[in-house]
Amino acid sequence: MNSLVFPLLLGGSQAAADGASAGPASFITSIVPFAAIIAIFYFLIIRPQNKKQKETQKMLSALKKGDRVVTVGGIHGTIQSVRESSVIVKVDDNTKIEFSRSSVSGVEAVAREDKAEKIESREEKSGDAAPDENAEDNQK
């Protein structure tokens, strides 16, 4: 280990002592690894984190009544009302809980199967024929 480190340290001090061999080329070669490390950190850590933060802020600002959400604590529910800095989530028939907007971790996507079940239940209640599924998607 020491055999690898000492020649590098001595080589650098010898170049500085010579004066003539130390110049812009040695400065550039010492800066390039630091620039590469900064670029790697930016593209692998900082940029994806900023992108995810922007998506989260966009999701929180788009919360509306009726969205199915999951909180940071793992509570699933439907948004009953939206306030400036909080949301009221209906967890059960008679249970409503107020959460800070930042505690909402995600909005659940409604599956196609749930949509199909809702359409079937509407048909049973109304007694009408089934509307075309694509027509309903086009209306929204």
Contacts in CASP RR format, 6 or more apart in sequence:
PFRMAT RR
TARGET T0000
AUTHOR 0000-0000-0000
METHOD contacts of the structure
MODEL  1
MNSLVFPLLLGGSQAAADGASAGPASFITSIVPFAAIIAIFYFLIIRPQN
KKQKETQKMLSALKKGDRVVTVGGIHGTIQSVRESSVIVKVDDNTKIEFS
RSSVSGVEAVAREDKAEKIESREEKSGDAAPDENAEDNQK
15 21 0 8 1.000
15 22 0 8 1.000
15 26 0 8 1.000
16 22 0 8 1.000
59 104 0 8 1.000
59 106 0 8 1.000
59 107 0 8 1.000
60 101 0 8 1.000
60 102 0 8 1.000
60 104 0 8 1.000
63 69 0 8 1.000
63 79 0 8 1.000
63 82 0 8 1.000
63 87 0 8 1.000
63 101 0 8 1.000
63 104 0 8 1.000
63 107 0 8 1.000
64 79 0 8 1.000
64 82 0 8 1.000
65 79 0 8 1.000
65 80 0 8 1.000
65 81 0 8 1.000
65 82 0 8 1.000
66 78 0 8 1.000
66 79 0 8 1.000
66 80 0 8 1.000
67 78 0 8 1.000
67 79 0 8 1.000
67 107 0 8 1.000
68 76 0 8 1.000
68 77 0 8 1.000
68 78 0 8 1.000
68 79 0 8 1.000
68 107 0 8 1.000
68 108 0 8 1.000
68 110 0 8 1.000
69 76 0 8 1.000
69 77 0 8 1.000
69 78 0 8 1.000
69 79 0 8 1.000
69 87 0 8 1.000
69 89 0 8 1.000
69 104 0 8 1.000
69 106 0 8 1.000
69 107 0 8 1.000
69 108 0 8 1.000
70 76 0 8 1.000
70 77 0 8 1.000
70 104 0 8 1.000
70 105 0 8 1.000
70 106 0 8 1.000
70 107 0 8 1.000
70 108 0 8 1.000
71 89 0 8 1.000
71 99 0 8 1.000
71 103 0 8 1.000
71 104 0 8 1.000
71 105 0 8 1.000
72 103 0 8 1.000
72 104 0 8 1.000
72 105 0 8 1.000
73 103 0 8 1.000
73 105 0 8 1.000
74 105 0 8 1.000
75 89 0 8 1.000
75 91 0 8 1.000
75 97 0 8 1.000
76 91 0 8 1.000
76 108 0 8 1.000
77 89 0 8 1.000
77 90 0 8 1.000
77 91 0 8 1.000
78 89 0 8 1.000
78 90 0 8 1.000
79 87 0 8 1.000
79 88 0 8 1.000
79 89 0 8 1.000
79 90 0 8 1.000
80 88 0 8 1.000
80 89 0 8 1.000
80 90 0 8 1.000
80 96 0 8 1.000
81 87 0 8 1.000
81 88 0 8 1.000
82 88 0 8 1.000
85 100 0 8 1.000
85 101 0 8 1.000
86 98 0 8 1.000
86 99 0 8 1.000
86 100 0 8 1.000
86 101 0 8 1.000
87 98 0 8 1.000
87 99 0 8 1.000
87 101 0 8 1.000
87 104 0 8 1.000
88 96 0 8 1.000
88 97 0 8 1.000
88 98 0 8 1.000
88 99 0 8 1.000
89 96 0 8 1.000
89 97 0 8 1.000
89 98 0 8 1.000
89 99 0 8 1.000
90 96 0 8 1.000
91 97 0 8 1.000
116 133 0 8 1.000
119 130 0 8 1.000
119 131 0 8 1.000
119 133 0 8 1.000
119 136 0 8 1.000
120 130 0 8 1.000
123 129 0 8 1.000
123 130 0 8 1.000
END
